[in-house]
Amino acid sequence: MNSAQRMQKRVLVTGSGRGIGAAIARRFAQEGARILLTARSQAELDGTRAELIRLTPDVRTLPLDLLLPGSAGRIVDEVAAAWGGLDVLVTNAGAAPQGGFLDLPDEAWPDGFALKMFANLRVVRHAWPLLQAASGHLVMIGGGTARTPDHRLSLVSAVNGGIAALAKSIAEQGILDGVHVNLVQPGMVNTGRRRGLFQKWADREGIGVPEMIQRVVQQSRITRLGEPADIAEVVAFLCTEQSRWVQGALIDVDGGQNKSV
């Protein structure tokens, strides 16, 4: 391994085929990092890789379902075999079913926690020795409903609240082991999933999606709808040496939606 390779960050982003995960991977690619993309869809991964390979020469893909036994270990083994270590892990995979607690069936609840919380946790646990060896960075992606639960998003709110508590616990272990750990909680970000939610709400109200977005922005008293790149910039900062004293923070990136002190 030459000196240039040693300076390149070795980055793993779960759920990086599209949306926020792809934007985070793109931001690291702009720094020339070595990146492993993983998601269920090979087509999405291929599309993201085709874009990123123009920015950095080492972009790998691994299509798999993190819910399957052994998936977390397989991802980490891939990283270890390719680069011999890991500097940055971003856990972004997963989304819980949308709906209020009166609407969601019983089976939706364990399914909602299974990917976004438990599957990502398994990746963290498997990757921990590599992060410890590299004095690496872990950024977990939660959601703003951890602080501002929504009656229309009961399961989403519960999962994000659990991830917030889990991140604090992992960060404390990080102090002992020299791993830099923080949580980013996005607000309303312009992703395909969010647009689908706006479409659902707009149909219910009998209005267009642009009008619904404007209404939600005004009602939430935020500056604007977020973009995936807004989240990626904060994640990139949290994976620098300059941010090392930020440990175990729950960072809202939401245009001012969370008004709590």
Protein Blocks (a to p, Z undefined) as FASTA:
>chain_A
ZZklmmpccdddehilgcjllmmmmmmmmnopacddddfblklmmmmmmmmmmmocbdcd
ddddfkbghklmmmmmmmmmmnopafbdcdfedcddeddfklpcfklmmmmmmmmmmmmm
mmmmmmmmmmmmnopaddddddfklmmccfklmmlmmmmmmmmmmmmmmmmmmmmnopac
ddddddddddfklmmmmmmmmmmnopafklmmmmmmmmnopabdcdfklmmmmmmmmmcf
klmmpghiacddehhmamcZZ
